[in-house]
Amino acid sequence: MKLGVFGGTFDPIHYGHLVVAEECRDRLKIDCVLVVPAGLPPHKQVGALTSPEHRMAMVRLAIASNPSFEASPIELSRPGPSYSVDTLRELRQQQLGDTELFFIMGSDSLADLPSWHDPAGLLANCRLVVVSRPGAPEVDPAGLDHLYRGASERITVLDAPRLDIASSDLRRRVAMGITVRYQLPDEVIAYIESNGLYCASG
C-alpha cells in the first residue's frame, strides 16, 4: 500500500493545497493521502493560528468529495510541537510492514529541511515527494545526501499545476471583505462565514 502524508497548518485549506495532493496521488498511484493539520507548528506563532477544531473541520469539508483523501488528527492529539518525523514514526508503527510512506512537501520546504527536527529520521521513514512552487529555488536532491546517506534516491520531484494562492492572503481578504470565491471550496467559505473566522474584529 502507498500512503501519502500531506501536512500543513491549513488555515484555511485551499485549492492550491488540494491540487498538489491530488497531483501526487495520481502521478505516484498513491492509495490514500492523509491530510494532516498541524497541532503546534514549531516554525509559527501558535497564538496566530485558528483553533485546531476549526482547521480540522475545514479540511474535512474540503476533501469530502475525494474518497482517496482522509483527514488525520494525528498531530492534533499529540502534545508538544508537531514534528513531522514524529508523525511519520507513529504512522510507521500503525501501518503494516509493506506500507510505503510518501511525505508531500513544497520545494520551498525542502530548502529548509536541514533546519528541521531530525531530518535524517524523516528521510529514513519515508520517500519525500517534492512539488515545485512559484518562486521557490530549484530542487537539488543531491544536496541533501550529507543529511542521510542516499537521501537523493529517496526524493521524487514533481511539477504540479501552480496555483499561486496563499492562506495568509485569503485570511487578509476575508478580513477586508474581499471575495475568496474560486480560491477555496464553497463549503469552506460557508464554514468561514458561519463561524466568523478571519474577521477583522476576530
N, CA, C and O of each residue as an XYZ file, in Angstrom:
808
protein
N       0.832     -1.198      0.000
C       0.000      0.000      0.000
C       0.870      1.253      0.000
O       1.898      1.301      0.677
N       0.463      2.252     -0.749
C       1.144      3.536     -0.779
C       0.295      4.554     -0.027
O      -0.858      4.803     -0.379
N       0.885      5.139      1.016
C       0.175      6.082      1.865
C       0.862      7.443      1.789
O       2.034      7.571      2.142
N       0.134      8.458      1.330
C       0.661      9.804      1.272
C       0.388     10.551      2.566
O      -0.636     10.332      3.214
N       1.299     11.426      2.936
C       1.147     12.253      4.134
C       1.366     13.698      3.714
O       2.451     14.070      3.268
N       0.322     14.507      3.863
C       0.369     15.897      3.423
C       0.001     16.788      4.598
O      -1.172     16.907      4.952
N       0.998     17.407      5.196
C       0.779     18.225      6.377
C       0.809     19.706      6.088
O       1.293     20.145      5.044
N       0.281     20.474      7.033
C       0.291     21.924      6.912
C      -0.595     22.533      7.982
O      -1.315     21.821      8.682
N      -0.543     23.841      8.106
C      -1.448     24.479      9.067
C      -2.868     24.506      8.517
O      -3.830     24.424      9.281
N      -3.010     24.621      7.179
C      -4.328     24.626      6.533
C      -5.249     25.644      7.210
O      -6.303     25.300      7.746
N      -4.814     26.912      7.166
C      -5.516     27.979      7.885
C      -5.813     29.156      6.957
O      -5.249     30.236      7.134
N      -6.716     28.956      5.944
C      -7.512     27.765      5.666
C      -6.897     26.908      4.559
O      -5.987     27.350      3.857
N      -7.397     25.686      4.408
C      -7.043     24.836      3.285
C      -7.660     25.444      2.022
O      -8.774     25.967      2.068
N      -6.940     25.378      0.890
C      -7.427     25.999     -0.337
C      -7.094     25.114     -1.542
O      -6.498     24.047     -1.399
N      -7.492     25.579     -2.732
C      -7.309     24.770     -3.933
C      -5.837     24.549     -4.276
O      -5.505     23.548     -4.911
N      -4.955     25.450     -3.875
C      -3.537     25.214     -4.095
C      -3.061     23.977     -3.368
O      -2.278     23.197     -3.910
N      -3.535     23.785     -2.120
C      -3.214     22.570     -1.370
C      -3.791     21.334     -2.055
O      -3.107     20.328     -2.242
N      -5.055     21.437     -2.420
C      -5.765     20.263     -2.932
C      -5.210     19.781     -4.265
O      -5.126     18.577     -4.504
N      -4.831     20.716     -5.134
C      -4.312     20.298     -6.435
C      -2.960     19.606     -6.293
O      -2.649     18.688     -7.052
N      -2.155     20.042     -5.322
C      -0.868     19.385     -5.064
C      -1.090     17.958     -4.579
O      -0.463     17.023     -5.076
N      -1.983     17.792     -3.607
C      -2.250     16.459     -3.061
C      -2.788     15.514     -4.127
O      -2.392     14.349     -4.188
N      -3.688     16.015     -4.965
C      -4.284     15.167     -5.997
C      -3.277     14.824     -7.090
O      -3.267     13.699     -7.589
N      -2.435     15.775     -7.464
C      -1.416     15.507     -8.479
C      -0.464     14.416     -7.999
O      -0.115     13.516     -8.762
N      -0.048     14.494     -6.751
C       0.851     13.478     -6.200
C       0.170     12.121     -6.139
O       0.768     11.098     -6.475
N      -1.095     12.120     -5.706
C      -1.836     10.859     -5.621
C      -1.913     10.185     -6.989
O      -1.674      8.984     -7.114
N      -2.249     10.969     -8.006
C      -2.440     10.412     -9.337
C      -1.117      9.983     -9.968
O      -1.015      8.878    -10.502
N      -0.116     10.841     -9.910
C       1.152     10.560    -10.600
C       1.893      9.392     -9.975
O       2.532      8.613    -10.682
N       1.816      9.260     -8.648
C       2.559      8.204     -7.956
C       1.690      7.009     -7.583
O       2.151      6.074     -6.929
N       0.414      7.051     -8.010
C      -0.522      5.948     -7.744
C      -0.613      5.652     -6.240
O      -0.567      4.498     -5.813
N      -0.744      6.714     -5.463
C      -0.881      6.590     -4.018
C      -2.306      6.160     -3.691
O      -3.266      6.701     -4.239
N      -2.437      5.194     -2.804
C      -3.759      4.662     -2.477
C      -4.588      5.622     -1.636
O      -5.792      5.760     -1.849
N      -3.946      6.283     -0.683
C      -4.660      7.188      0.214
C      -3.722      8.321      0.622
O      -2.552      8.095      0.931
N      -4.250      9.534      0.618
C      -3.483     10.687      1.091
C      -4.081     11.152      2.414
O      -5.248     11.540      2.480
N      -3.266     11.109      3.464
C      -3.680     11.650      4.753
C      -3.397     13.147      4.754
O      -2.258     13.569      4.553
N      -4.429     13.946      4.979
C      -4.272     15.391      5.085
C      -4.197     15.706      6.575
O      -5.158     15.489      7.313
N      -3.042     16.222      7.012
C      -2.721     16.294      8.440
C      -2.563     17.749      8.895
O      -1.509     18.346      8.679
N      -3.593     18.325      9.520
C      -3.421     19.670     10.078
C      -2.421     19.636     11.230
O      -2.474     18.750     12.083
N      -1.514     20.603     11.249
C      -0.502     20.663     12.300
C      -1.121     21.110     13.618
O      -2.007     21.964     13.649
N      -0.641     20.523     14.695
C      -1.109     20.922     16.010
C      -0.413     22.174     16.483
O      -1.020     23.243     16.549
N       0.867     22.046     16.813
C       1.691     23.178     17.253
C       2.904     23.270     16.338
O       3.954     22.713     16.662
N       2.789     23.960     15.200
C       3.923     24.054     14.276
C       5.089     24.766     14.945
O       4.914     25.876     15.447
N       6.270     24.164     14.967
C       7.413     24.780     15.653
C       7.895     26.065     14.998
O       8.610     26.846     15.625
N       7.506     26.299     13.723
C       8.015     27.456     12.987
C       7.013     28.604     12.902
O       7.269     29.597     12.221
N       5.866     28.479     13.592
C       4.863     29.534     13.522
C       4.407     29.925     14.921
O       4.502     29.140     15.865
N       3.909     31.156     15.037
C       3.393     31.618     16.309
C       2.053     30.955     16.579
O       1.111     31.099     15.800
N       1.972     30.224     17.692
C       0.774     29.453     17.989
C      -0.435     30.355     18.148
O      -1.527     30.015     17.692
N      -0.252     31.506     18.793
C      -1.385     32.385     19.047
C      -2.038     32.909     17.783
O      -3.202     33.307     17.804
N      -1.289     32.913     16.666
C      -1.819     33.435     15.417
C      -2.642     32.396     14.660
O      -3.292     32.723     13.667
N      -2.619     31.147     15.124
C      -3.330     30.077     14.421
C      -4.795     30.016     14.818
O      -5.155     30.268     15.967
N      -5.634     29.677     13.843
C      -7.023     29.352     14.145
C      -7.047     28.035     14.913
O      -6.136     27.221     14.766
N      -8.057     27.818     15.717
C      -8.098     26.636     16.576
C      -8.009     25.348     15.764
O      -8.464     25.301     14.621
N      -7.425     24.303     16.348
C      -7.340     23.015     15.654
C      -8.704     22.498     15.204
O      -8.826     21.907     14.132
N      -9.723     22.721     16.024
C     -11.068     22.222     15.684
C     -11.573     22.847     14.387
O     -12.124     22.153     13.532
N     -11.385     24.162     14.243
C     -11.834     24.824     13.020
C     -11.015     24.367     11.811
O     -11.571     24.118     10.742
N      -9.716     24.260     11.978
C      -8.869     23.867     10.845
C      -9.163     22.435     10.397
O      -9.170     22.143      9.201
N      -9.406     21.546     11.359
C      -9.768     20.176     11.011
C     -11.125     20.130     10.315
O     -11.306     19.390      9.348
N     -12.065     20.910     10.801
C     -13.392     20.939     10.181
C     -13.301     21.413      8.736
O     -13.970     20.864      7.860
N     -12.475     22.432      8.478
C     -12.328     22.928      7.106
C     -11.672     21.889      6.207
O     -12.051     21.746      5.045
N     -10.683     21.157      6.740
C     -10.050     20.096      5.958
C     -11.073     19.027      5.591
O     -11.133     18.584      4.444
N     -11.872     18.616      6.561
C     -12.875     17.566      6.286
C     -13.865     18.016      5.210
O     -14.228     17.233      4.333
N     -14.295     19.261      5.278
C     -15.214     19.779      4.265
C     -14.552     19.830      2.895
O     -15.178     19.498      1.888
N     -13.293     20.243      2.852
C     -12.596     20.417      1.573
C     -12.356     19.106      0.844
O     -12.356     19.081     -0.387
N     -12.152     18.014      1.577
C     -11.774     16.745      0.940
C     -12.917     15.739      0.901
O     -12.726     14.602      0.469
N     -14.096     16.144      1.346
C     -15.213     15.200      1.483
C     -15.565     14.497      0.176
O     -16.018     13.353      0.198
N     -15.364     15.159     -0.959
C     -15.760     14.568     -2.243
C     -14.706     13.645     -2.836
O     -14.944     13.035     -3.879
N     -13.539     13.527     -2.191
C     -12.458     12.697     -2.730
C     -12.261     11.467     -1.843
O     -11.710     11.587     -0.748
N     -12.695     10.298     -2.289
C     -12.586      9.092     -1.468
C     -11.147      8.651     -1.209
O     -10.914      7.795     -0.355
N     -10.174      9.220     -1.930
C      -8.769      8.855     -1.735
C      -8.067      9.757     -0.723
O      -6.890      9.564     -0.418
N      -8.800     10.742     -0.206
C      -8.249     11.644      0.806
C      -8.873     11.333      2.160
O     -10.044     10.966      2.246
N      -8.077     11.484      3.215
C      -8.582     11.263      4.574
C      -7.970     12.296      5.519
O      -6.755     12.497      5.531
N      -8.816     12.941      6.302
C      -8.331     13.907      7.297
C      -7.805     13.139      8.504
O      -8.470     12.238      9.015
N      -6.609     13.501      8.953
C      -5.997     12.800     10.083
C      -5.734     13.769     11.236
O      -5.108     14.810     11.036
N      -6.210     13.434     12.452
C      -5.967     14.271     13.626
C      -4.690     13.886     14.376
O      -4.511     14.280     15.529
N      -3.814     13.134     13.746
C      -2.669     12.537     14.442
C      -1.805     13.584     15.149
O      -1.275     13.316     16.228
N      -1.658     14.767     14.560
C      -0.831     15.794     15.200
C      -1.624     16.618     16.206
O      -1.052     17.180     17.139
N      -2.926     16.690     16.020
C      -3.751     17.473     16.937
C      -3.909     16.782     18.285
O      -4.118     17.437     19.306
N      -3.808     15.459     18.284
C      -3.996     14.700     19.518
C      -2.687     14.437     20.248
O      -2.680     13.815     21.310
N      -1.570     14.912     19.677
C      -0.260     14.675     20.287
C       0.243     15.965     20.933
O       0.289     17.002     20.271
N       0.618     15.923     22.206
C       1.087     17.137     22.877
C       2.456     17.579     22.363
O       3.202     16.789     21.786
N       2.766     18.835     22.579
C       4.071     19.352     22.194
C       4.108     19.791     20.744
O       3.095     19.718     20.048
N       5.271     20.250     20.275
C       5.426     20.707     18.887
C       5.132     19.588     17.897
O       5.392     18.417     18.172
N       4.590     19.960     16.744
C       4.232     18.982     15.710
C       5.419     18.757     14.781
O       5.555     19.418     13.751
N       6.272     17.816     15.162
C       7.411     17.484     14.317
C       7.003     16.388     13.334
O       6.444     15.363     13.725
N       7.290     16.622     12.056
C       6.896     15.669     11.013
C       7.502     14.296     11.231
O       6.859     13.284     10.950
N       8.736     14.244     11.731
C       9.383     12.954     11.937
C       8.616     12.116     12.963
O       8.541     10.896     12.823
N       8.044     12.752     13.995
C       7.254     12.016     14.982
C       5.983     11.468     14.361
O       5.557     10.355     14.671
N       5.376     12.261     13.475
C       4.167     11.807     12.784
C       4.465     10.590     11.926
O       3.706      9.620     11.934
N       5.558     10.633     11.189
C       5.917      9.509     10.324
C       6.240      8.261     11.138
O       5.848      7.158     10.757
N       6.936      8.417     12.232
C       7.241      7.263     13.078
C       5.980      6.651     13.666
O       5.856      5.429     13.754
N       5.047      7.504     14.065
C       3.783      6.994     14.610
C       2.989      6.259     13.543
O       2.411      5.204     13.803
N       2.964      6.822     12.338
C       2.266      6.152     11.238
C       2.945      4.842     10.883
O       2.275      3.858     10.571
N       4.259      4.824     10.927
C       5.009      3.606     10.627
C       4.634      2.493     11.602
O       4.517      1.332     11.209
N       4.448      2.846     12.864
C       4.059      1.858     13.874
C       2.640      1.354     13.642
O       2.329      0.206     13.959
N       1.777      2.207     13.090
C       0.377      1.844     12.895
C       0.156      0.994     11.651
O      -0.788      0.205     11.603
N       1.005      1.144     10.653
C       0.791      0.506      9.359
C       1.452     -0.868      9.271
O       2.365     -1.204     10.026
N       0.949     -1.640      8.318
C       1.546     -2.946      8.049
C       2.932     -2.754      7.439
O       3.241     -1.688      6.907
N       3.741     -3.762      7.517
C       5.129     -3.672      7.089
C       5.324     -3.317      5.632
O       6.355     -2.748      5.273
N       4.343     -3.641      4.766
C       4.529     -3.381      3.343
C       3.991     -2.016      2.913
O       3.917     -1.732      1.718
N       3.615     -1.168      3.873
C       3.129      0.169      3.543
C       4.300      1.097      3.251
O       5.250      1.174      4.030
N       4.227      1.799      2.130
C       5.250      2.773      1.765
C       4.713      4.170      2.025
O       3.642      4.527      1.534
N       5.454      4.966      2.797
C       5.022      6.309      3.148
C       5.624      7.339      2.195
O       6.820      7.311      1.904
N       4.779      8.244      1.718
C       5.196      9.325      0.833
C       4.874     10.647      1.533
O       3.707     10.967      1.756
N       5.905     11.405      1.877
C       5.712     12.679      2.570
C       5.756     13.799      1.545
O       6.784     14.029      0.909
N       4.635     14.496      1.388
C       4.485     15.511      0.349
C       4.858     16.884      0.910
O       4.353     17.295      1.955
N       5.745     17.584      0.206
C       6.151     18.916      0.646
C       6.427     19.802     -0.557
O       6.613     19.308     -1.669
N       6.454     21.107     -0.336
C       6.802     22.055     -1.384
C       8.300     22.195     -1.509
O       9.034     21.883     -0.572
N       8.767     22.664     -2.663
C      10.198     22.816     -2.872
C      10.797     23.856     -1.942
O      11.987     23.790     -1.632
N       9.987     24.826     -1.484
C      10.499     25.799     -0.533
C      10.815     25.141      0.801
O      11.777     25.515      1.471
N       9.998     24.150      1.191
C      10.246     23.432      2.443
C      11.488     22.556      2.351
O      12.205     22.387      3.337
N      11.748     21.994      1.160
C      12.933     21.151      1.005
C      14.201     21.948      1.264
O      15.162     21.433      1.835
N      14.200     23.203      0.845
C      15.378     24.040      1.063
C      15.639     24.247      2.553
O      16.780     24.437      2.972
N      14.574     24.207      3.342
C      14.712     24.403      4.795
C      14.906     23.100      5.559
O      15.069     23.121      6.779
N      14.892     21.969      4.862
C      14.915     20.673      5.539
C      16.091     20.500      6.518
O      15.898     19.912      7.582
N      17.291     20.987      6.201
C      18.390     20.802      7.160
C      18.113     21.408      8.534
O      18.703     20.982      9.527
N      17.215     22.405      8.599
C      16.919     23.045      9.881
C      15.752     22.373     10.602
O      15.422     22.758     11.723
N      15.123     21.376      9.979
C      14.007     20.674     10.603
C      14.506     19.793     11.747
O      15.693     19.476     11.835
N      13.591     19.412     12.605
C      13.904     18.496     13.694
C      14.170     17.100     13.125
O      13.284     16.508     12.509
N      15.367     16.574     13.323
C      15.765     15.220     12.909
C      15.468     14.941     11.437
O      14.685     14.040     11.132
N      16.080     15.699     10.515
C      15.825     15.446      9.092
C      16.257     14.057      8.642
O      15.641     13.481      7.745
N      17.304     13.512      9.251
C      17.739     12.154      8.880
C      16.664     11.141      9.240
O      16.407     10.211      8.475
N      16.030     11.312     10.403
C      14.947     10.421     10.797
C      13.767     10.524      9.860
O      13.099      9.527      9.586
N      13.504     11.719      9.367
C      12.418     11.921      8.397
C      12.701     11.142      7.126
O      11.842     10.413      6.630
N      13.912     11.298      6.601
C      14.273     10.625      5.357
C      14.303      9.105      5.516
O      14.055      8.371      4.559
N      14.605      8.641      6.716
C      14.679      7.200      6.944
C      13.301      6.548      6.958
O      13.186      5.337      6.770
N      12.258      7.341      7.178
C      10.925      6.774      7.360
C       9.974      6.977      6.190
O       8.815      6.567      6.258
N      10.448      7.607      5.114
C       9.514      7.874      4.016
C      10.274      8.159      2.730
O      11.500      8.268      2.714
N       9.506      8.277      1.659
C      10.003      8.861      0.415
C       9.469     10.278      0.368
O       8.270     10.494      0.543
N      10.339     11.246      0.135
C       9.909     12.632      0.022
C       9.397     12.901     -1.388
O      10.043     12.547     -2.374
N       8.242     13.523     -1.469
C       7.693     13.956     -2.751
C       7.710     15.475     -2.732
O       6.973     16.104     -1.973
N       8.545     16.052     -3.562
C       8.760     17.497     -3.551
C       8.080     18.112     -4.769
O       8.359     17.745     -5.910
N       7.186     19.051     -4.499
C       6.413     19.699     -5.562
C       6.917     21.121     -5.745
O       7.018     21.883     -4.783
N       7.233     21.471     -6.984
C       7.733     22.814     -7.284
C       6.672     23.853     -6.943
O       5.480     23.647     -7.171
N       7.135     24.980     -6.390
C       6.237     26.077     -6.041
C       6.728     27.367     -6.696
O       7.926     27.535     -6.927
N       5.798     28.278     -6.995
C       6.200     29.542     -7.640
C       7.235     30.289     -6.812
O       7.057     30.489     -5.610
N       8.325     30.700     -7.467
C       9.339     31.499     -6.804
C      10.313     30.722     -5.938
O      11.260     31.302     -5.406
N      10.101     29.417     -5.784
C      10.992     28.612     -4.943
C      12.268     28.281     -5.716
O      12.252     28.229     -6.946
N      13.369     28.057     -5.003
C      14.621     27.714     -5.680
C      14.543     26.347     -6.348
O      13.706     25.515     -5.998
N      15.423     26.131     -7.307
C      15.485     24.836     -7.979
C      15.839     23.745     -6.959
O      16.639     23.956     -6.048
N      15.224     22.588     -7.141
C      15.430     21.477     -6.215
C      16.682     20.700     -6.601
O      16.844     20.318     -7.760
N      17.564     20.465     -5.637
C      18.766     19.668     -5.856
C      18.822     18.567     -4.799
O      19.447     18.756     -3.756
N      18.185     17.425     -5.044
C      18.149     16.346     -4.050
C      19.537     15.906     -3.592
O      19.719     15.537     -2.432
N      20.519     15.943     -4.500
C      21.866     15.501     -4.130
C      22.464     16.354     -3.021
O      23.357     15.911     -2.298
N      21.969     17.576     -2.891
C      22.475     18.456     -1.857
C      22.102     18.037     -0.448
O      22.586     18.618      0.524
N      21.227     17.011     -0.329
C      20.807     16.543      0.992
C      21.459     15.225      1.389
O      21.158     14.679      2.450
N      22.341     14.716      0.555
C      22.977     13.433      0.867
C      23.837     13.498      2.129
O      24.128     12.472      2.743
N      24.239     14.712      2.509
C      25.030     14.836      3.741
C      24.165     14.651      4.988
O      24.678     14.360      6.069
N      22.854     14.820      4.831
C      21.944     14.629      5.970
C      21.660     13.156      6.226
O      21.549     12.713      7.370
N      21.546     12.412      5.132
C      21.182     11.000      5.238
C      21.750     10.285      4.024
O      21.507     10.695      2.889
N      22.489      9.240      4.252
C      23.137      8.536      3.142
C      22.091      8.027      2.148
O      21.179      7.284      2.512
N      22.239      8.435      0.902
C      21.292      8.034     -0.126
C      20.015      8.844     -0.135
O      19.010      8.403     -0.692
N      20.033     10.029      0.476
C      18.831     10.861      0.557
C      18.266     11.165     -0.828
O      17.054     11.119     -1.039
N      19.156     11.474     -1.768
C      18.689     11.863     -3.099
C      17.921     10.746     -3.794
O      17.096     11.015     -4.667
N      18.181      9.501     -3.418
C      17.460      8.378     -4.010
C      16.082      8.194     -3.379
O      15.267      7.413     -3.871
N      15.825      8.917     -2.287
C      14.539      8.821     -1.600
C      13.681     10.064     -1.840
O      12.701     10.294     -1.130
N      14.050     10.858     -2.835
C      13.326     12.097     -3.130
C      12.807     12.058     -4.557
O      13.567     11.830     -5.498
N      11.528     12.278     -4.709
C      10.891     12.368     -6.023
C      10.430     13.805     -6.229
O       9.716     14.357     -5.392
N      10.832     14.400     -7.326
C      10.460     15.780     -7.636
C       9.375     15.773     -8.705
O       9.531     15.149     -9.754
N       8.274     16.471     -8.432
C       7.158     16.542     -9.369
C       6.827     17.991     -9.690
O       6.941     18.870     -8.836
N       6.419     18.227    -10.919
C       5.812     19.504    -11.285
C       4.305     19.321    -11.177
O       3.755     18.338    -11.672
N       3.645     20.266    -10.531
C       2.193     20.224    -10.401
C       1.636     21.551    -10.889
O       2.368     22.538    -10.963
N       0.341     21.589    -11.224
C      -0.259     22.884    -11.583
C       0.021     23.915    -10.488
O      -0.180     23.640     -9.304
N       0.478     25.084    -10.882
C       0.904     26.094     -9.912
C      -0.203     27.117     -9.688
O      -0.402     28.023    -10.499
N      -0.906     26.965     -8.601
C      -1.920     27.930     -8.208
C      -1.315     28.816     -7.127
O      -1.069     28.365     -6.009
N      -1.079     30.066     -7.463
C      -0.395     30.976     -6.541
C      -1.401     31.529     -5.531
O      -1.788     32.697     -5.583
N      -1.812     30.651     -4.609
C      -2.767     31.010     -3.568
C      -2.076     30.822     -2.224
O      -1.404     29.813     -2.007
N      -2.233     31.775     -1.332
C      -1.622     31.696     -0.009
C      -2.695     31.855      1.059
O      -3.562     32.724      0.963
N      -2.625     31.002      2.078
C      -3.597     31.092      3.167
C      -3.557     32.462      3.837
O      -4.597     32.996      4.220
N      -2.360     33.034      3.980
C      -2.243     34.349      4.610
C      -3.000     35.405      3.812
O      -3.637     36.287      4.388
N      -2.930     35.315      2.486
C      -3.649     36.270      1.642
C      -5.152     36.053      1.745
O      -5.918     37.017      1.744
N      -5.585     34.790      1.833
C      -7.014     34.509      1.987
C      -7.537     35.082      3.298
O      -8.625     35.656      3.334
N      -6.770     34.930      4.375
C      -7.207     35.493      5.662
C      -7.333     37.014      5.576
O      -8.270     37.606      6.112
N      -6.372     37.629      4.892
C      -6.409     39.091      4.729
C      -7.622     39.525      3.925
O      -8.279     40.510      4.264
N      -7.917     38.797      2.870
C      -9.056     39.142      2.022
C     -10.369     39.002      2.787
O     -11.245     39.861      2.691
N     -10.499     37.923      3.543
C     -11.724     37.752      4.330
C     -11.872     38.902      5.327
O     -12.960     39.455      5.484
N     -10.786     39.255      5.992
C     -10.831     40.341      6.973
C     -11.241     41.666      6.328
O     -11.870     42.503      6.975
N     -10.885     41.856      5.056
C     -11.206     43.101      4.350
C     -12.532     43.023      3.605
O     -12.957     44.001      2.989
N     -13.193     41.857      3.656
C     -14.466     41.708      2.970
C     -14.345     41.522      1.478
O     -15.287     41.798      0.735
N     -13.175     41.050      1.023
C     -12.935     40.815     -0.401
C     -13.225     39.344     -0.718
O     -12.932     38.462      0.089
N     -13.788     39.093     -1.868
C     -14.177     37.733     -2.224
C     -12.993     36.764     -2.265
O     -11.892     37.128     -2.680
N     -13.236     35.535     -1.833
C     -12.256     34.453     -1.947
C     -12.838     33.299     -2.764
O     -12.288     32.198     -2.794
N     -13.945     33.575     -3.415
C     -14.584     32.538     -4.226
C     -13.639     32.077     -5.331
O     -12.896     32.873     -5.905
N     -13.680     30.776     -5.616
C     -12.849     30.100     -6.615
C     -11.400     29.933     -6.168
O     -10.572     29.452     -6.941
N     -11.080     30.320     -4.936
C      -9.750     30.057     -4.408
C      -9.755     28.934     -3.378
O      -8.720     28.327     -3.103
N     -10.922     28.667     -2.814
C     -11.099     27.544     -1.905
C     -12.524     27.038     -2.045
O     -13.389     27.764     -2.536
N     -12.790     25.789     -1.616
C     -14.110     25.199     -1.837
C     -15.233     26.015     -1.204
O     -15.058     26.634     -0.155
N     -16.395     26.001     -1.869
C     -17.552     26.741     -1.365
C     -17.919     26.316      0.049
O     -18.333     27.140      0.865
N     -17.764     25.013      0.340
C     -18.112     24.526      1.678
C     -17.210     25.145      2.748
O     -17.650     25.410      3.867
N     -15.963     25.369      2.395
C     -15.031     26.001      3.335
C     -15.368     27.476      3.501
O     -15.305     28.009      4.608
N     -15.723     28.132      2.413
C     -16.136     29.535      2.505
C     -17.351     29.674      3.412
O     -17.400     30.564      4.261
N     -18.332     28.791      3.230
C     -19.536     28.840      4.066
C     -19.190     28.628      5.529
O     -19.773     29.264      6.407
N     -18.234     27.727      5.794
C     -17.836     27.462      7.181
C     -17.154     28.692      7.776
O     -17.421     29.059      8.921
N     -16.283     29.322      7.009
C     -15.595     30.527      7.469
C     -16.611     31.619      7.818
O     -16.503     32.287      8.847
N     -17.593     31.779      6.939
C     -18.603     32.809      7.161
C     -19.478     32.508      8.359
O     -19.763     33.392      9.166
N     -19.908     31.245      8.476
C     -20.832     30.906      9.566
C     -20.165     30.939     10.924
O     -20.839     31.095     11.942
N     -18.836     30.794     10.953
C     -18.113     30.806     12.226
C     -17.347     32.109     12.473
O     -16.631     32.243     13.465
N     -17.509     33.055     11.566
C     -16.863     34.343     11.741
C     -15.355     34.298     11.780
O     -14.726     35.094     12.478
N     -14.761     33.371     11.033
C     -13.300     33.248     11.046
C     -12.644     34.352     10.235
O     -13.181     34.806      9.225
N     -11.495     34.767     10.685
C     -10.628     35.734      9.997
C     -11.214     37.133      9.901
O     -10.675     37.975      9.183
N     -12.302     37.398     10.606
C     -12.862     38.742     10.595
C     -11.906     39.705     11.288
O     -11.175     39.317     12.199
N     -11.916     40.942     10.860
C     -11.001     41.936     11.408
C     -11.177     42.090     12.912
O     -10.220     42.410     13.617
N     -12.389     41.865     13.410
C     -12.652     42.015     14.841
C     -12.397     40.737     15.608
O     -12.466     40.726     16.838
N     -12.084     39.586     14.852
C     -11.887     38.294     15.498
C     -10.500     38.110     16.021
O     -10.189     37.065     16.592
